[in-house]
Amino acid sequence: MAKIKLMLADNHAVVREGLKALLERQADIKVAAEAADGDELTKKLKEARPDVLLLDVSMPDLGEAGAIERIKQASKNTEVVILTMHQKQDYIRKALHAGARGYLLKTSPFEEVLGAIHTAAEKKYFLSAEINADIINKYLKKDATTPDPRTYDQLTKREQEIFRMIAEGATANEIAGRLAISPKTVAKHRTNLMEKLNMKNTASLVRYALQLGVVDPEEKTVTGLR
C-alpha cells in the first residue's frame, strides 16, 4: 500500500516535532518535508510534492490572503488541511472556498488529525468536531436559502473593512476615525458595497454578516448607520 506523503508547515518547532513523532508511527504516512515559514514552505513544497499539507496559515512570511491558492499553484495535486487556533466561521469559509480539504483546531485530538489527513488524501472534506458540522453544506452546496459568500469576496478590502464595522455597530464618524478617511468617503464606500450586495438597508447587511460568520452573534450590531 502506497504511503501518504505528508508535509508539516508550522512556525512552532515543538508542534512540528510532536506531530512528526506521532505521525511517523503510522504505517501508511510518511513525513516528507517540514517548513517553519512561508518562504521555506514554497521551496520545499515544490521539491517534495506532498499528497497532503498540514498547514498553519498564521506562519510568518506566508500571508494568509491567497495562501492556499499559491500553494495550489506550487503543487496542484497537494491537498491542504488547515491546523489553526482560528475558529470564526469567516476563516473557515475562506479556507474551504480557497480549496482546503480540511480544517482542524489545535485543540483537536490526534485521532482527528489522522482522520483529516486520510480524508484529504481521498480528496474529501474533513472538519474538526469542534466546528459546526453544517459549514460544508452551508458554504459549499448551492442552497437558495444560504447567502452566497462569493458576493462578499467580490468586495474590495476597504469595502470589507467597512462592511464589518457597520455590522459591528460603528457609526459613519467612528469608521472614518478608525480608517483615517472622511465620513463622505465612508458613505461612498457604503453605497458601493450595498449595491454590490444588492441590499437596501443596514439591517439586511447585519443579517448577512451574521450568516457568513463575518461577525459573531454576541457582538454589538445596529439596525442603521448614523
Residue pairs with C-beta under 8 A, 6 or more apart in sequence:
1 28
3 27
3 28
3 29
3 30
4 28
4 29
4 30
4 51
4 52
4 117
4 118
4 121
5 30
5 32
5 48
5 49
5 50
5 51
5 52
6 23
6 29
6 30
6 31
6 32
6 50
6 51
6 52
6 53
6 54
6 117
7 31
7 32
7 33
7 34
7 35
7 44
7 45
7 48
7 50
7 52
7 53
7 54
7 78
8 16
8 19
8 20
8 31
8 33
8 34
8 35
8 54
9 34
9 35
9 36
9 41
9 53
9 54
9 55
9 56
9 59
10 16
10 19
10 36
10 54
10 55
10 56
10 59
10 83
11 36
11 37
11 56
11 58
11 59
11 60
12 56
13 36
15 56
15 106
16 34
16 36
19 54
19 113
20 31
20 34
22 110
23 29
23 31
23 114
23 117
24 31
26 114
29 117
32 48
32 50
33 44
33 45
33 47
33 48
33 50
34 44
35 41
35 44
35 45
35 59
36 59
36 60
37 59
37 60
37 61
37 62
38 59
38 60
38 61
38 62
38 63
38 67
39 61
41 55
41 59
41 62
41 71
42 70
42 74
45 53
45 71
45 74
45 75
45 78
46 74
46 75
49 75
49 77
49 78
50 75
50 78
51 77
51 78
51 79
51 121
52 78
52 79
52 80
52 81
52 101
52 117
52 120
52 121
53 71
53 75
53 78
53 79
53 80
53 81
54 81
54 83
54 113
54 116
54 117
55 67
55 71
55 80
55 81
55 82
55 83
56 82
56 83
56 84
57 64
57 67
57 68
57 82
57 84
57 86
57 95
58 64
58 84
58 85
58 86
66 98
67 98
68 80
68 95
68 98
68 99
68 100
69 98
69 99
71 78
71 80
72 78
72 80
72 99
79 101
79 102
79 120
79 121
79 123
80 99
80 100
80 101
80 102
80 120
81 100
81 101
81 102
81 103
81 104
81 116
81 117
81 120
81 126
82 95
82 100
82 102
82 103
82 104
83 104
83 105
83 106
83 108
83 113
84 91
84 103
84 104
84 105
84 106
85 105
85 106
85 107
87 105
87 130
87 131
88 213
88 216
89 132
89 135
89 212
89 213
90 212
90 213
90 214
92 103
92 127
92 131
92 135
92 139
92 213
93 135
93 139
93 149
93 212
93 213
94 153
95 103
96 103
96 125
96 135
96 136
96 139
96 140
97 139
97 140
97 149
97 150
97 153
101 116
101 119
101 120
101 123
101 124
101 125
101 126
102 116
102 117
102 119
102 120
102 125
102 126
102 127
103 126
103 127
103 128
103 131
104 112
104 113
104 116
104 126
104 127
104 128
105 128
105 130
105 131
107 130
108 128
108 129
108 130
112 126
112 128
112 129
115 126
116 126
116 128
119 125
119 126
120 126
125 136
125 140
127 133
127 135
127 136
137 143
138 146
139 146
139 149
146 211
147 208
147 211
147 212
149 212
151 196
151 197
151 198
152 160
152 163
152 197
152 208
152 212
152 214
154 196
155 163
155 193
155 196
155 197
158 179
158 189
159 189
159 192
159 193
159 196
161 179
162 175
162 179
162 186
162 189
162 190
162 193
163 193
163 205
163 209
163 214
164 209
164 214
164 215
165 174
165 175
165 178
166 175
166 190
166 202
166 205
166 206
166 225
167 205
167 206
167 209
167 210
167 214
167 215
167 221
168 215
168 219
168 220
168 221
169 219
169 220
169 221
169 222
170 178
171 225
171 226
172 183
172 186
172 187
172 190
172 225
172 226
173 183
173 226
175 186
176 182
176 183
176 185
176 186
179 186
190 225
194 200
194 205
197 205
197 208
199 205
199 208
201 223
201 224
202 222
202 223
202 224
202 225
203 223
203 224
206 215
206 221
206 222
206 223
209 215
209 221
210 217
210 221
215 221
